[in-house]
Amino acid sequence: MTNAAVDEAKAAMREIFPETPLQFNEHLSRRYGADIWLKREDLSPVRSYKIRGAFNFFRKVIAAGATGKTFVCASAGNHAQGFAFVCRHFQVPGVVFMPVTTPQQKIDKTRMFGGSFITIKLVGDIFDQCYAAARAYVEEIDGAMVPPFDHVDIIEGQATVAAEMVEQLPDGTVPDLVILPVGGGGLSSGTSGYLEGVVAAENFIFTEPEGAPSLKKSLLAGEPVTLAKLDNFVDGAAVARIGDLNFAALRRFSPDQVMLVPENAICVTITEMLNVEGVVLEPAGALSITALDMLGREKLAGKTVVCVVSGGNFDFERLPDVKERAMRFSGVKKYFILRLPQRPGALRDFLNLLGPEDDIARFEYLKKSARNFGSILIGIETSRRENFASLIDRFESAGMGYEDITENEILANLVI
C-alpha cells in the first residue's frame, strides 16, 4: 500500500459517496479538557467505513477484467452492507454469508442496499465459522472472494479514512493521539500506515473489546493468534484472528498501545452519545470514544485527539440490554440474593432499609432455602453509585443475609 494509491482510491470513491465529516465534539472536549475530533464513519451511506474497502476491491478487480463471476463475502454485518451497496453500484451478482447471530437490522439493511443483486446465506454462530463456509462456497462455484480485512486492496480502501482526515484537520494540526477500533485490522492497519511519518507510532491507540482481544494477544505472542473463545456482544469487532497482512502492518506497535474495552463500558458510551449528542452508535462504533474515559482527563488534557467512529448500525431491539449493561457498569444498578425470614413483616423490614433514591427494579421469589427462610432475587436501581455503599451498611447492621451477584457472571446468567 502506498499513500499515492490511497489518494487515488479516495478520489475514485467520490463517485459513490462524499467524504465523511471530521467533527469537533464540544461535549467530549469540555469533559477531557482536550480537542476531541470524531471521524464520523457512521455517516457513510452504509453507516460504516466498510464501504471503502469493498469499493476499492471491486473497482480494481473489475478493471482487471473479472467479468461473469459471482462475488462472495462473509460478514457480521457492516462489510456485508458495504459489499451489497457496491454490488448494486457495479451491477454484479453477490452472495453474502452472515452469522446466524447477526442483528436483524443489519440483515435487513444488507438486503436493502444490494437489492436484486445479492443473496444472503446465514451460517454459523461466529464470524470465523461463517467465513469458512463462504470460502468453501467460492471454491464450489469458482467465484471471487471479497475478504473483510485481510487483503491489500481492502486495507488500501480503509486507509482513505486517514487520507480524508489529514485534509479535514485545521491547517497545521497534527493529532497528539489517534484512537482506532480494531476487529480484523483493516481500518487500523490502513489508517496507521497512511499516517506513518505524520503521527508518531507511539501516538496511536488501538481499542478492542475485552472479550475479543485478537490484536493484543497476537502482539504479545509475536504472531497472529486464534482466540479459542469470543464474546460476540461487540459483533462488528469480535474476530477470533486478526488478518495476516493486517498483523504484519501492526506488529510495529507495542501491546501496551492496545486497550481492552469492557463490553459494559461500551454500553455507557452508546447510551450517553444517544441521550446527549443524538448520535446512534453500534458497539464497535463506540470503542474509540469509550477509550477516552479509560484514559481520563489527566492523560488527555491539552491534546488534540481523533477518534474514528467506525459504525452506527445499531439494532434498537438491543437497547434494553445496552441500558441494563450500562447501569450495571456505572454502578447504579445491582442485583442481590437476599435471605429473608418467613414471617409477617420481614419484607416491610427490608423495604425500610432502602434509601430515598433507591428503587426496586426486579423482585422474584426463588425458593425456600430453609424451613424458616426464603431466597429473593432483588434488582435495585439508584441515582448515584455511592448510595449502594450506605445501603449495604444498612443490610449488615440489620443482620440481613445477602449476596451481591451483579458481577458474578455465572450466577447472573442463571437467575437474571
C-alpha positions as CSV (number, residue, x, y, z in Angstrom):
1,M,0.0,0.0,0.0
2,T,1.3,3.4,-0.9
3,N,-0.2,6.8,0.0
4,A,-0.5,7.7,-3.7
5,A,-2.6,4.6,-4.2
6,V,-4.8,5.5,-1.2
7,D,-5.2,9.0,-2.6
8,E,-6.3,7.6,-5.9
9,A,-8.8,5.3,-4.2
10,K,-10.1,8.3,-2.3
11,A,-10.7,10.3,-5.5
12,A,-12.4,7.3,-7.1
13,M,-14.6,6.8,-4.1
14,R,-16.3,10.2,-4.6
15,E,-18.4,8.6,-7.4
16,I,-20.5,6.8,-4.8
17,F,-20.4,9.0,-1.7
18,P,-18.9,12.2,-0.3
19,E,-16.2,12.3,2.4
20,T,-17.5,11.6,5.9
21,P,-17.1,14.6,8.3
22,L,-14.4,15.1,10.9
23,Q,-16.4,16.8,13.6
24,F,-15.1,18.7,16.7
25,N,-17.1,17.4,19.6
26,E,-17.6,20.1,22.2
27,H,-19.2,17.8,24.8
28,L,-16.3,15.4,24.9
29,S,-13.7,18.2,24.6
30,R,-15.1,20.0,27.7
31,R,-15.1,16.8,29.7
32,Y,-11.5,15.9,29.0
33,G,-10.0,19.4,28.6
34,A,-8.9,18.4,25.1
35,D,-9.7,19.0,21.4
36,I,-11.7,15.8,20.6
37,W,-12.4,15.2,16.9
38,L,-14.7,12.4,15.7
39,K,-14.2,10.9,12.3
40,R,-17.9,10.0,11.6
41,E,-17.8,6.8,9.6
42,D,-21.3,6.2,10.9
43,L,-22.4,8.8,8.4
44,S,-21.3,6.9,5.3
45,P,-24.1,5.6,3.0
46,V,-24.0,2.2,4.8
47,R,-23.3,3.8,8.2
48,S,-19.8,2.3,8.5
49,Y,-16.4,2.6,6.9
50,K,-16.6,-0.9,5.3
51,I,-17.9,0.5,2.0
52,R,-14.5,1.9,1.4
53,G,-12.6,-1.4,1.3
54,A,-15.3,-3.1,-0.7
55,F,-15.5,-0.3,-3.3
56,N,-11.7,-0.3,-3.7
57,F,-11.6,-4.1,-4.1
58,F,-14.4,-4.2,-6.7
59,R,-13.1,-1.4,-8.8
60,K,-9.7,-3.0,-9.1
61,V,-11.0,-6.5,-9.8
62,I,-13.4,-5.2,-12.4
63,A,-10.8,-3.0,-14.0
64,A,-8.6,-6.1,-14.3
65,G,-11.3,-7.8,-16.3
66,A,-13.0,-10.2,-13.8
67,T,-16.4,-10.3,-15.5
68,G,-19.0,-13.0,-15.3
69,K,-18.0,-14.1,-11.7
70,T,-20.2,-14.1,-8.7
71,F,-18.7,-12.1,-5.8
72,V,-18.9,-13.6,-2.3
73,C,-18.3,-12.2,1.2
74,A,-18.6,-13.2,4.8
75,S,-19.5,-10.5,7.4
76,A,-21.1,-9.9,10.8
77,G,-23.0,-7.0,9.1
78,N,-21.0,-3.9,8.1
79,H,-18.8,-5.5,5.5
80,A,-21.9,-7.1,4.1
81,Q,-23.7,-3.8,3.7
82,G,-20.7,-2.2,2.0
83,F,-20.4,-5.2,-0.3
84,A,-24.1,-5.2,-1.1
85,F,-24.0,-1.4,-1.9
86,V,-21.1,-1.9,-4.2
87,C,-22.6,-4.9,-5.9
88,R,-25.6,-2.8,-6.8
89,H,-23.4,0.1,-7.9
90,F,-21.4,-2.1,-10.3
91,Q,-24.4,-4.3,-11.1
92,V,-22.7,-7.6,-10.4
93,P,-24.1,-10.6,-8.5
94,G,-23.0,-11.2,-5.0
95,V,-23.6,-13.8,-2.2
96,V,-23.4,-12.6,1.4
97,F,-22.6,-15.2,4.2
98,M,-23.6,-13.8,7.6
99,P,-23.5,-15.5,11.1
100,V,-26.9,-16.6,12.4
101,T,-26.3,-14.3,15.3
102,T,-26.2,-11.1,13.1
103,P,-28.7,-8.5,14.3
104,Q,-31.8,-8.5,12.1
105,Q,-31.4,-4.8,11.4
106,K,-28.1,-5.5,9.6
107,I,-29.6,-8.3,7.6
108,D,-32.5,-6.2,6.5
109,K,-30.2,-3.3,5.5
110,T,-27.9,-5.6,3.6
111,R,-30.9,-6.7,1.6
112,M,-32.0,-3.1,1.0
113,F,-28.6,-2.0,-0.2
114,G,-28.0,-4.9,-2.5
115,G,-31.5,-5.3,-3.9
116,S,-31.8,-7.9,-6.6
117,F,-28.0,-8.2,-7.0
118,I,-27.4,-10.1,-3.8
119,T,-28.4,-13.4,-2.0
120,I,-27.9,-13.8,1.8
121,K,-27.0,-17.1,3.5
122,L,-27.0,-17.3,7.3
123,V,-24.3,-19.8,8.5
124,G,-22.6,-20.4,11.9
125,D,-22.7,-18.7,15.3
126,I,-19.5,-16.5,14.9
127,F,-17.7,-14.8,12.0
128,D,-15.0,-17.4,11.6
129,Q,-17.4,-20.2,11.0
130,C,-19.3,-18.1,8.5
131,Y,-16.0,-17.2,6.8
132,A,-15.0,-20.8,6.4
133,A,-18.4,-21.6,4.8
134,A,-18.0,-18.6,2.4
135,R,-14.6,-19.8,1.3
136,A,-15.9,-23.3,0.6
137,Y,-18.7,-21.8,-1.5
138,V,-16.3,-19.7,-3.6
139,E,-14.3,-22.8,-4.4
140,E,-17.5,-24.7,-5.3
141,I,-18.7,-22.0,-7.8
142,D,-15.4,-20.6,-8.9
143,G,-16.4,-17.2,-7.5
144,A,-14.5,-14.1,-6.4
145,M,-14.0,-13.8,-2.6
146,V,-14.1,-10.3,-1.2
147,P,-12.3,-10.6,2.1
148,P,-13.5,-8.3,5.0
149,F,-10.0,-7.1,6.0
150,D,-7.0,-9.4,5.0
151,H,-6.3,-8.0,1.5
152,V,-4.1,-5.2,0.3
153,D,-7.0,-3.6,-1.7
154,I,-9.3,-3.7,1.3
155,I,-6.6,-2.1,3.6
156,E,-6.0,0.5,0.9
157,G,-9.6,1.3,0.8
158,Q,-10.0,1.7,4.5
159,A,-6.9,3.9,4.6
160,T,-8.9,6.6,2.8
161,V,-10.3,7.4,6.2
162,A,-6.9,8.7,7.1
163,A,-6.5,10.5,3.8
164,E,-9.7,12.4,4.4
165,M,-8.7,13.1,8.0
166,V,-5.4,14.8,7.0
167,E,-7.3,17.1,4.7
168,Q,-10.1,17.9,7.2
169,L,-8.0,18.8,10.2
170,P,-7.3,22.6,10.7
171,D,-4.2,23.7,8.8
172,G,-1.0,22.8,10.7
173,T,-2.8,20.5,13.1
174,V,-1.3,17.1,13.8
175,P,-3.1,14.8,16.2
176,D,-1.4,14.0,19.5
177,L,-3.5,10.8,19.7
178,V,-5.3,8.8,17.1
179,I,-7.7,6.2,18.6
180,L,-8.8,3.4,16.3
181,P,-11.1,0.4,16.8
182,V,-9.8,-3.0,15.8
183,G,-11.7,-6.0,14.6
184,G,-9.9,-7.9,11.8
185,G,-7.4,-5.0,11.4
186,G,-8.3,-3.5,8.0
187,L,-9.1,0.0,9.3
188,S,-6.3,0.1,11.9
189,S,-3.6,-1.1,9.6
190,G,-4.6,1.1,6.7
191,T,-5.1,4.3,8.8
192,S,-1.9,3.9,10.8
193,G,0.0,3.0,7.6
194,Y,-1.1,6.1,5.8
195,L,-0.3,8.3,8.8
196,E,3.2,6.9,9.3
197,G,5.6,9.8,9.3
198,V,2.7,12.2,10.2
199,V,1.7,10.8,13.6
200,A,4.4,9.2,15.7
201,A,3.9,5.5,16.2
202,E,3.6,5.9,20.0
203,N,0.6,8.2,19.5
204,F,-1.7,5.6,18.1
205,I,-4.1,3.8,20.5
206,F,-5.9,0.7,19.3
207,T,-9.1,-0.4,21.0
208,E,-10.5,-3.9,21.2
209,P,-13.5,-5.4,23.0
210,E,-12.3,-7.1,26.2
211,G,-13.9,-10.3,25.1
212,A,-12.2,-10.3,21.7
213,P,-8.5,-9.3,22.2
214,S,-7.2,-10.6,18.9
215,L,-4.6,-7.9,18.2
216,K,-3.5,-7.7,21.9
217,K,-2.9,-11.4,22.1
218,S,-1.1,-11.5,18.8
219,L,1.3,-8.7,19.6
220,L,2.1,-10.4,22.9
221,A,2.8,-13.6,21.1
222,G,4.7,-12.0,18.2
223,E,2.4,-13.7,15.6
224,P,-1.3,-13.9,14.8
225,V,-3.2,-15.9,17.5
226,T,-6.6,-17.5,17.1
227,L,-8.7,-16.9,20.1
228,A,-10.4,-20.0,21.5
229,K,-13.3,-18.0,23.0
230,L,-15.1,-14.9,21.9
231,D,-17.7,-12.5,23.5
232,N,-19.8,-11.6,20.5
233,F,-21.5,-8.6,22.0
234,V,-19.4,-6.2,20.0
235,D,-20.4,-8.0,16.9
236,G,-18.6,-5.6,14.5
237,A,-15.2,-6.2,16.1
238,A,-15.5,-9.7,17.6
239,V,-13.0,-11.5,15.4
240,A,-11.1,-14.6,16.5
241,R,-8.0,-14.0,14.5
242,I,-6.6,-10.8,13.1
243,G,-5.7,-10.8,9.4
244,D,-2.2,-11.9,8.5
245,L,-1.5,-8.8,6.4
246,N,-3.1,-6.6,9.0
247,F,-0.9,-8.0,11.7
248,A,2.2,-7.6,9.6
249,A,1.3,-3.9,9.3
250,L,0.6,-3.5,13.1
251,R,3.3,-5.6,14.6
252,R,5.5,-2.5,14.9
253,F,3.2,-1.3,17.8
254,S,3.5,-2.2,21.4
255,P,0.9,-4.4,23.1
256,D,0.6,-1.6,25.6
257,Q,-0.9,0.6,22.9
258,V,-3.9,-1.8,22.7
259,M,-6.7,-1.0,25.2
260,L,-9.2,-3.7,26.0
261,V,-12.5,-2.1,26.5
262,P,-15.1,-3.8,28.7
263,E,-18.3,-4.5,26.8
264,N,-20.5,-2.9,29.6
265,A,-18.4,0.3,29.4
266,I,-19.2,0.5,25.7
267,C,-22.9,0.4,26.7
268,V,-22.3,3.5,28.8
269,T,-20.9,5.3,25.7
270,I,-23.8,4.2,23.5
271,T,-26.5,5.5,25.9
272,E,-24.7,8.7,26.6
273,M,-24.0,9.6,22.9
274,L,-27.6,8.8,22.1
275,N,-29.0,10.8,25.0
276,V,-26.6,13.8,25.0
277,E,-25.5,14.1,21.4
278,G,-28.3,12.3,19.5
279,V,-25.6,10.1,17.8
280,V,-26.5,6.4,17.2
281,L,-23.5,4.1,17.6
282,E,-23.2,0.4,17.4
283,P,-21.0,-1.3,20.0
284,A,-17.9,-1.4,17.6
285,G,-18.5,2.2,16.7
286,A,-18.3,3.3,20.4
287,L,-15.0,1.6,21.1
288,S,-12.7,4.6,20.4
289,I,-14.9,7.1,22.4
290,T,-15.1,4.7,25.4
291,A,-11.3,4.6,25.4
292,L,-11.3,8.4,26.3
293,D,-12.9,7.6,29.6
294,M,-10.4,4.9,30.3
295,L,-7.5,7.2,29.5
296,G,-9.0,10.0,31.7
297,R,-8.7,13.8,31.7
298,E,-5.2,13.7,33.2
299,K,-3.8,12.0,30.1
300,L,-5.9,13.8,27.6
301,A,-5.9,17.4,28.8
302,G,-4.5,19.9,26.2
303,K,-4.2,17.3,23.5
304,T,-5.7,17.0,20.0
305,V,-7.3,13.6,19.7
306,V,-9.0,12.0,16.8
307,C,-11.4,9.1,17.4
308,V,-12.5,7.1,14.5
309,V,-16.2,6.3,15.0
310,S,-16.4,3.2,12.8
311,G,-20.2,2.4,12.6
312,G,-23.7,3.3,13.6
313,N,-25.7,0.2,12.6
314,F,-27.4,-0.3,15.9
315,D,-30.4,-2.6,16.3
316,F,-32.7,-0.8,18.7
317,E,-34.1,-4.1,19.9
318,R,-30.8,-4.4,21.8
319,L,-31.4,-1.1,23.6
320,P,-32.9,-2.6,26.8
321,D,-29.8,-4.9,27.2
322,V,-27.5,-2.0,26.4
323,K,-29.2,0.2,29.1
324,E,-29.0,-2.7,31.6
325,R,-25.3,-3.2,31.0
326,A,-24.6,0.5,31.2
327,M,-26.3,0.9,34.5
328,R,-24.5,-2.1,36.0
329,F,-21.1,-0.8,34.8
330,S,-21.9,2.7,36.1
331,G,-22.7,1.2,39.5
332,V,-26.3,2.5,39.7
333,K,-27.9,-0.9,39.4
334,K,-27.2,-4.0,41.4
335,Y,-28.7,-7.4,41.9
336,F,-28.8,-9.2,45.2
337,I,-29.9,-12.5,46.5
338,L,-31.5,-11.9,49.9
339,R,-32.2,-14.5,52.6
340,L,-35.4,-13.3,54.2
341,P,-37.1,-14.9,57.3
342,Q,-40.5,-16.4,56.5
343,R,-42.5,-14.3,59.0
344,P,-45.0,-11.4,58.7
345,G,-43.3,-8.1,58.4
346,A,-40.0,-9.4,57.0
347,L,-40.5,-7.8,53.6
348,R,-41.5,-4.5,55.3
349,D,-38.4,-4.5,57.4
350,F,-36.3,-4.9,54.2
351,L,-38.1,-2.1,52.4
352,N,-37.4,0.2,55.3
353,L,-33.7,-0.3,54.7
354,L,-34.0,1.3,51.2
355,G,-32.9,4.9,50.8
356,P,-35.0,7.7,49.2
357,E,-33.2,7.4,45.8
358,D,-33.4,3.5,45.7
359,D,-35.9,1.8,43.5
360,I,-36.8,-1.9,43.2
361,A,-36.5,-2.9,39.5
362,R,-36.9,-6.6,40.0
363,F,-38.3,-8.8,42.7
364,E,-38.5,-12.6,42.4
365,Y,-39.1,-15.3,44.9
366,L,-36.6,-18.1,44.1
367,K,-37.2,-20.9,46.6
368,K,-37.2,-21.8,50.3
369,S,-33.6,-22.4,51.3
370,A,-34.6,-23.5,54.8
371,R,-37.8,-24.0,56.7
372,N,-37.8,-20.5,58.1
373,F,-36.0,-18.6,55.4
374,G,-36.6,-17.9,51.7
375,S,-34.3,-16.6,48.9
376,I,-35.3,-13.5,47.0
377,L,-33.7,-12.1,43.8
378,I,-33.9,-8.3,44.1
379,G,-32.8,-5.7,41.5
380,I,-32.2,-2.2,42.8
381,E,-31.6,1.0,40.8
382,T,-30.4,4.2,42.3
383,S,-29.4,7.6,41.1
384,R,-25.8,7.6,42.4
385,R,-23.4,4.7,42.8
386,E,-22.3,5.7,46.3
387,N,-25.9,5.0,47.5
388,F,-25.1,1.3,47.4
389,A,-22.3,1.6,50.0
390,S,-24.7,3.0,52.6
391,L,-27.4,0.5,51.6
392,I,-25.0,-2.4,52.2
393,D,-24.0,-0.9,55.5
394,R,-27.7,-0.9,56.5
395,F,-28.0,-4.5,55.3
396,E,-25.2,-5.6,57.6
397,S,-26.3,-3.5,60.5
398,A,-29.7,-5.2,60.3
399,G,-28.2,-8.6,60.0
400,M,-29.6,-9.1,56.6
401,G,-28.3,-12.1,54.7
402,Y,-27.4,-11.1,51.2
403,E,-25.1,-11.8,48.2
404,D,-24.2,-9.2,45.6
405,I,-24.4,-11.2,42.3
406,T,-24.1,-8.2,39.9
407,E,-20.6,-9.1,38.7
408,N,-20.9,-12.9,39.3
409,E,-21.2,-13.9,35.6
410,I,-22.3,-17.5,36.2
411,L,-25.0,-16.6,38.8
412,A,-26.2,-13.6,36.9
413,N,-26.6,-15.6,33.7
414,L,-28.6,-18.2,35.5
415,V,-31.0,-16.1,37.5
416,I,-31.1,-12.6,35.8
